Amino acid sequence: MATEDDVRRVQKNIADIYEVRKAYIYALCVAYAGYALRRFRSRQPAMIGARGRYWVNRTGQAAARFFAKAFKRGTTLGWMVAHGVPYGVYLELANDRRNQAIKPIIEAFSGPFFTAVRDYVGPAGKIDGAPGQ
């Protein structure tokens, strides 16, 4: 028969597993934010007048202030890319979206990111080593 100490140890083990998984997934978020920013910077130099893949830099500010980051909000973990200038939304939507940078970057990295998370966590509901699985 399980004692209270046994129950506490099992609860702690479960909590520890959850924290390790959270840390690993957050590390993936940091890595993919870095990949996304590196992709942007390799295609859009921040020099004034430079023609990048997405637009021609008039001031260089939009390219220089483009950023990516990982985040934790409560139980939510993720990564994002964004413009650091107020007219970033214009760059994304103007000219029939020909100059958009965010969507192609997210499309390039979101699939591999979610695959990496699924590969680590495994199918929903499956606990490695659980009886009957």
N, C-alpha and C positions, 0 to 999 in steps of 0.2 A: 504494500500500500504506500502511495506517495505521501511524503511528509510536506509540511509547508516549505521547508528548505528546498526540497526537490522542485516544487512548483516555482519557487522564486528563481532557482537556477535555470529552469526551462524558459521562464519569462525573460530572464536576462539574456540567454542565448538567442532567443528570437529577436529581442531588441538589438543586440549586437549585429546579427545578420542583416537586419534592416538598415542599420547605420552604415555598415560596410558597403551594402548595395547603393545606398544614397551617395556615399563618397565616390564610388566608382563611376556612377552615372554622372555626377557633377564633374568629375575629371574628364569624361567624354564631352560634356558640354563645353568645358574650357578648351579642349583640343579642337572641337569643331568650330567654335567661334574663331579660333586662331586660323584654321584652314580657310574659313570664309573671308576673313580680313586679308589674308595673304593672297587669295584669288583676286579680290578687288584691287589691291595695290599693284599686283602684277599686270593688271589690265587697264588701270586708270592712274597714270602718274599725276602727281599734284603740282607739277610745274605750270606756271602761267602760260597759256597759249598751247599747251600740249593737247594733241588729239588722242584721247584714250578710246577704249572700246565702247564706252557708254556715252561720252559727250566730249566737247572741246572745252577745256578749262579757260574760263574768262579771268578768274581771279586765283584759282587754285584752292580756294577755301572749301568748296564742297568735297573735293577729293581728299583734302588734308583732314577734314573733320568727320569723314565717314568712319564709323566704328562698329565693332562687334564685341559682344561680351556674353559671359555665362551669368545666369542668375538663379537665385533661390528665393522663392516667395512661399512661405508656409511649407506645404508638402510638395509644391511644384518646383521642378528643376527644368531649366531650358537654356537655350542660347538664342541670340538675336543679332541682327545687323540693322543699322539705322543711319540716317543722315544726321549730322550735327549742325546743319544749317536750316533756317526756317523755310527756305525755298527747295528743300530736298524733295518735298511732295511734288513740286512742279517738275523737277528733273525726272521723277518716276512716271508721271502721268501725261506730260506734254508730248506733242508730236506723235499722237497715237501710240504712246508708250515705247517709242523706238529707243529712248535713252535710258530705260529702266535698268537699274543695277541690282536692286534687292531681290526681285523675283527670280532672275536666273541663278543667282548665288544660292538662294534658299532651295530652289529646285535641284541644284547640283549636289547639295550636301545633306538635305533632309532625309532622303532615302537611305544613304549609307549610315547616317546617324541612327535612325530608328532600327536598322538592321543590326548595328553594333549593340544597341540596348537590348533588343530581343535575343540576340545571341548570348548575352551575358545573363539576363534574367530568366530566359527560357519561356516556354509556353505558359499562358495564364493558368494559374491554379496548380501547376505542377511544382512539387517540392521534391528535390532530389533525395532519394533514399527513403521516402515515405512508404509505409506499407501499402501494398496493392497497386503501386505505380511502377 
